[in-house]
Amino acid sequence: MSTHLVKHHKITKRQMKEDPLVTAAFKATVHWERYGNRILVGIGALALLALLGFFMMQARGKAEQKASGDLFRATLAVTQGDYVSAAPMLKEIVDNEPGTDSAREAMLLLGDSYAAQGKPGEAAEWYRKYVEKAGGDKERQRVGYLGLGTALEDAGQFGAAASAYASSADRSTIDNLRGRSMLAQARSLARAGQTAKAIDVYKKIDLLPQAEASIKNAAGVRLGELQAAPTAP
């Protein structure tokens, strides 16, 4: 019976360098020795940022919860028609809970409250602020511009009101909403003495494919009145 002796070869430095695992471990050790302190500082900074983010989220959540409760009480006053009491409540939300969703909605309700009190100038101011806080939300922009148009029209600023109504129409995704904003736009243009532009808007309303018949009929009646009116010499 023969036996085979297994020879044990020492691994040379060159072989160690050629071995992928050994090479990777060597490089990692060198990298850690060189940059270890920076890595630890970076990890600590990330942990601190995560902790700060957690506490900020908690604080924001509490602010939103409080603002939401305050907004609910103010909204009850608005729905009951108590605009005089609602306005200072809403203003307090805007001042004390800035950046919250409730503060943004309070701006819209402030516009409604002042408009209902016959104060179109103050109403327009709050509608503008609401539009500014709407971000990229087109539905909120639509509502804000509609309120702004109403306030400006009540203030006798018919040209500016027409522009606000047009902005509301542009952001409408439903033909009925777009048609109603366009009716208000055309009405304001006519009151501003811009009859030709008003006629053009009334004609465009008739082309809305899914607008209700009542909207198209209203546009048609007003269009006929404008076209039948004598032109200035």
Secondary structure, DSSP 8 states (H G I E B T S, - for coil): ------------HHHHHHSHHHHHHHHHHHHHHHHHHHHHHHHHHHHHHHHHHHHHHHHHHHHHHHHHHHHHHHHHHHHTT-HHHHHHHHHHHHHHSTTSHHHHHHHHHHHHHHHHTT-HHHHHHHHHHHHHTTTT-HHHHHHHHHHHHHHHHHTT-HHHHHHHHHHHHHT-SSHHHHHHHHHHHHHHHHHTT-HHHHHHHHHHHHT-TT--HHHHHHHHHHHHHHHHS----
